[in-house]
Amino acid sequence: MPLPEDWNALDRVLWQSRNTTSGVPAVCRTLLETELHVLMPYHPEMEGAAMQVGHGSPFPFSLFEGEKGADVVAFSCGERAEEGLGKGEVPPNTFLTALVNGRDLCAMLGAMNFGLLLNKSCRTGELQVNGEFLRDLADGTALPASPEPAARRTFTLFAIDPAAYPSAGVQGALAKMRQHSACRPGWLC
């Protein structure tokens, strides 16, 4: 089945990873890079206004009690927000959506130990993430950088004439090099 053309990158990776755990890293990376539409209580004066959230600010987003604590509901785009709220039969003027950077939202929710429920009731599939994992996502510990590609690694061969150097000195140097994770010394005969 071809994916709808109006789906963004996050919608696509959510759909593609709905039946497998192998797509989770792609979903997490895309989540951090995407601007999310987060539900907040409706206030007529807030429509179209810019809002600043900082230390000491009241928490602006709507909280929903889940099985494992409070969650914030967010959507990957405005169309998914309309779809989710429509399927949930939410009355008009109940919620507004605030546009928030994914990494910033993960950091905020993780620091407060709130969960995130992404694309609730949408055909893309839903994603529920707890506060601890959101915190790890935001600071980069959940998705460590992958090792360098083999094409960018460098190898240097040292030719040591055994007659010119005492064996104990060479063995000591090799032992020291083995302690460094980027160095793999060895003998070639």
Beta strands, then each sheet from edge to edge (+ up, - down):
strand 1: 35-41
strand 2: 63-66
strand 3: 69-75
strand 4: 95-101
strand 5: 115-118
strand 6: 127-129
sheet 1: 2+ 3- 1+ 4-
sheet 2: 2+ 3- 5- 6+
end
